[in-house]
Amino acid sequence: MPLAGQNDVILLPFSVVSNQNVGFTGILIDSANESVAQVFLIRSSGTISKVGFRTVAVTTGAVLDVRLETVAGGNPSGTLVQSSANGLLTVTDTDDNTYFTVTLGSGVVVTAGTVMALRIQMNATSAGTLQLAKLDAAYDSNFSYSDNFQANAWTRNVTVMVAALEYTGGSYVLTDGIYPVQNYSTVAMTTASAVDERGVAFSVPYPCTLVGFAAHLDSDITSSGLLYDADTTTVLQRVLNIGSNNRSVVSPTWARYTFAAATTLLAASTYRLTFVPDPGGNVVVSQIIGSSTAVMNAFPHYPAWIETSRANSGGWTEDARSYPLISLLLSQFDDGTGASTTTLGQAAGVWGF
């Protein structure tokens, strides 16, 4: 039966995109017991064995107490979720822009639906001067949210900190507000580049229609957005005249485009949405870089959402650690259990095509 109608549009994998730049903001901690925390909801029950976070600038290193705490009154309570729910890490003076993974004692048993806080606290006897990474305003959120402890008081923020939760066995799961971003990449391509076409290889879980896309990009020359069929060569749709004079700012920014006609996507088929610059300029495509392929499972719709690229219309290459900042404008989702039928190769009952 239908999950979305003809006029409904869903953004996948990002439900909200904004016209903000993406990158890191450094939150300064430079006194004993100062902290940066992220308050979030546990999505999957299990045992969390490690947590991750990222620095920005480090002036003077310090010992950090990395903790999973209960939440009281919306702030970290100061009480560990259980006795093994913390680990110590020494950050050195040269650990600028470094992604760390810290082991939590013997592991922390968690239950889905529990609100808790990941707190990174300056050790009381080893205060330094350093910045912990939050994501820029494009990821602002009313929940989950970050929380800073400075001057003996908590201050909540709509920005979210860079964080990761690793479960026993080295697995990662999607947890809203927990984004293990090791780095960002803004890749500029020209027609003379070693790679001159780049975008996302993706599949969808249900039959649906694609009406357009949003992407974090910039182009100083007109560029094209191309949608390829599962055969990897047939161009189903294209958007011309991206960038150049048709942009409000000269920097990578979220932009939305619609195709001339809606395109039917079949479930579990791999499509590609890519960008190609015209001669004489470049197109800049933004993407998130994860520290490992396992970590990437913490991002929405992975592994059905990875970078794809090629040169001179040759063979495609995928990078499972690169996550393009692109969203699809989708409508007419269906779970395949409706009363109608289809000739598109899907199970009987597919609706809306």
Buried (B, 14 or more C-beta within 10 A) or exposed (E): EBBBEEEEBBBBBBEEBBEBBBBBBBBBBBBEBBBBBBBBBBBBEBBBBBBBBBBBEBEEBBBBBBBBBBBEEEBBBBEBBBEBBBBEBEBEEEBBBBBBBBBBBEBBBBEEEBEBBBBBBBBEEBBBBBBBBBBBBBBBBEEBBBBBBBEEEBEBBEBBBBBBBBBEEEBBBBBEBBBBBBBBBBBBBBBEBEEBBBBBBBBBEBBBBBBBBBBBBBBBBBBBBBBBBBEBEEEBBEBEEBBBEEBEEEEBBBBEBBBEEBBBBBBEBBBBBBBBBBEEBBBBBBBBBBBBBBBBBBBBBBEBBBBBBBBEEEEBEBBEBBBBBBBBBBBBBBBBEBEEEBEEEBEEBBBBB
